[in-house]
Amino acid sequence: MEKWRAADRLLKFSSRFASGTKLTCTIINYDHTHPLVSECCFFPIPFYCCKSKQGKYFYSVATTVHRNPLFSIISPDDISYFKTLLGERGVVQDALALDAANTDWMGKYRGSSKLLLQPKNTEEVSQILKYCNSRCLAVVPQGGNTGLVGGSVPVFDEVIINVGLMRNILSFDKVIVSGVLVCEAGCILENLISFLDDEGFIMPLDLGAKGSCQIGGNVSTNAGGLRLLRYGSLHGSVLGLEAVLANGTVLDMLGTLRKDNTGYDLKHLFIGSEGSLGIVTKVSILTPPKLSSVNIAFLACEDYTSCQKLLLEAKKKLGGILSAFEFLDSDAMSLVSSTTFLGTENHGQEVIKDKHGQDFTSIDLRALPLEFWYSYASGSIFMENLEAFLLHSVESGLVANGVLAQDINQASSFWHIREGLPEALMKAGAVYKYDLSLPLEKMYDLVEEMRVQIGPAAKVVAYGHLGDGNLHLNISAPAYDDNILAKIEPFVYEWTSKNRGSISAEHGLGLMKAAKIHYSKSPETVQVMASIKKLLDPNGILNPYKVLPSSLLSQN
């Protein structure tokens, strides 16, 4: 068919490359009626952690965390108050339910809370916090508990406040002001995506954990996602929010205006603060109209430099339809293709093959998935531009080989390669994971230097969101080993800091990286953050031990 002409042309060039050629692959993605793939959010994996007699170790390199002795211990009178406020069903003390709420999604962190509260509205959240603040009871806000850095579970015996019962869509304006959604914090992301799909709009955020994660938690962690390349971060999409401070004060910042320059835009303090400044209870978010079609190309490049150049060309020539530009290196491709993840026994997907029957994933590739979204009305024009772009990329040497998805099943198979990496790493053994943001030209330098640093003791596997400079660096080894860890840290943090990167691109700081914030922020900046925390939460009850170093907060 004429529509798939580009794929045929691309595959004609595959004979130029032996199966041992070192390549880099790209997946290109376009706008579509409904998402074919979620943002890659990692599956549960093992993690190196331990516990001392004096406190808890939660970092890759052990850092001891002590319980703040100023925090009160829950009492029977406290339980009675909460039951009066919330009713019996709103106060959870069941051991099985608490076990799940005390343990993070990846099984890395575990608290010892004896109480979970389930408010049904903002007023109840306000009353809970007012009481806890007066009693100096530490609390941890919790939504879907899908975080990856220990930010959504207790460290010790904090009271868990879960907003999952606050799940109402309050309004949706698709006529006067295009696509403004107002909802409560406990709305599950996938439910919002389905609601908007029926209305002809899409969420600017899509995550692998969308079936469990909640919009309040997404906003509180400034979740990234696959669509960030096209729609930006939640700092741009969130028009307003409602938040409750530690003392119970409700801040109504639930505006729906695109432009409002009246003083400080305080909502940005709460976007990404991980519940350490207040609990987000309502959100207004700008949602874009849904476009009609999607297509995905899975491309191979010979080296990382070609990947960078291809991204630049894609932005120049396909910027209007480019929605995702992902990256997998050759070791990542080798790892995922060596597992059964791509076989028919898993997910019902066939191994990807080109028109000659060659297993595309058997080539030793670096991989770049790119996704393109476009409307049916302009589909033929976009497809012509896409085909011209891909053909030019092959003829100019930027692309060595590639496949353009011929149907939704093959498109899904492309994304199973990308999303299968965390599972493949888990099957391979122990893994040390780092979520970093780096200047694009420096991103793969860290991977290569880490391979020299580690030597033959472990394998360095790299993938991530090339479109926004987010590298997921993984060191895979047969078992956790202190000698390997000593080669990784603090090297990875020092290297990132030296090259003016961020030690947390999209997963937050949580408990895992709170003590390491100085690698990305100046002492003066961190001190201002601590001052804001002290101002809004003088007793420090909101999500303690997270985001900022405990030693700094105790000094304040």
Helices and strands as residue ranges (DSSP letters): G 2-4, H 5-12, G 13-16, E 24-30, E 56-57, E 64-65, H 76-86, G 88-90, E 91-92, H 95-102, E 116-117, H 122-135, E 139-142, E 159-162, E 169-173, E 180-184, H 189-199, H 215-221, H 228-231, H 234-237, E 238-244, E 250-253, H 267-270, E 279-286, E 293-301, H 304-318, E 322-328, H 330-338, G 360-362, E 367-374, G 376-378, H 379-395, E 401-404, H 408-419, H 421-428, E 430-437, G 440-442, H 443-454, G 455-457, E 459-465, G 466-468, E 470-477, H 482-488, H 491-498, G 514-519, H 523-536, H 550-555
